[in-house]
Amino acid sequence: MQTIEKTVREIALENPSSIRVFETLGIDYCCGGKRSLSEACSLAEIDIDKTLALLEQAELDRRSGQTSEWVTRPLSELIAHIMEHHHAFVRRETERLVGMLAKISAKHGPTRPEIPQIQSLFLVMAQELSTHLLKEEQVLFPHIERLEKAAESGAPAPVAFFGSVAGPISNMAAEHDDAGAILAQLRELSNGYTPPEGACPTFVGLYSGLEDFEHDLHQHVHLENNILFPRATELERARQARS
């Protein structure tokens, strides 16, 4: 069966990554999920070809993961990538998932006690990540960029109020560990993000979204812990040795 002939509900259940597309386009995939994709697009006055392209891209993005090589690229480019892709993803998905958790908790919380626990843990992580991103964007990342500019121009290493870059890097890495611990709890509580049999598309989408959040955060932390932070530390050490 061609995608345009499938119901919106079928597409949402088969490919949970499609749910973001439906939400962005304003296509009802839950109550109105019995409509075919073609009918839903017509009703919403949305071009079917555009919708198909967005659905295909969403699935490609889900499968591709992080493949770029950042070991030798300028640190400023890596920082821009982290902010534009991963920081933006965390903020966008946090808002979406908090809303979905509220709906699922209100409907299924009384009979599925793990849902309020998942909601509570996610809200804690979301608040911690919100502060974490700001500290990176306003303090750590600008300093790393200044370090790189100093290296390029041959200038002495810039002096920061926090002293060595190792200080904030250590704090950020510890906060990464905290987020990772919460993600592990979420995975355990959700049985590996496996929705119950017969779950509605919103429930399926919630677990898929939480799993995508975990996957993206793992990539995000990898880029910082394993590439950005070690390179920034070495850059500072090299600049100080020449001063």
Sequence and secondary structure as in RCSB ss.txt:
>XXXX:A:sequence
MQTIEKTVREIALENPSSIRVFETLGIDYCCGGKRSLSEACSLAEIDIDKTLALLEQAELDRRSGQTSEWVTRPL
SELIAHIMEHHHAFVRRETERLVGMLAKISAKHGPTRPEIPQIQSLFLVMAQELSTHLLKEEQVLFPHIERLEKA
AESGAPAPVAFFGSVAGPISNMAAEHDDAGAILAQLRELSNGYTPPEGACPTFVGLYSGLEDFEHDLHQHVHLEN
NILFPRATELERARQARS
>XXXX:A:secstr
  GGGSBHHHHHHH TTHHHHHHHHT  SSTTTTSBHHHHHHHHT  HHHHHHHHHHHHHHHHH      SSS H
HHHHHHIIIIIIHHHHHHHHHHHHHHHHHHHHHTTT THHHHHHHHHHHHHHHHHHHHHHIIIIIHHHHHHHHHH
HHHT      TT STHHHHHHHHHHHHHHHHHHHHHHHHTTTT   TT  HHHHHHHHHHHHHHHHHHHHHIIII
IIIHHHHHHHHHHHHHH 
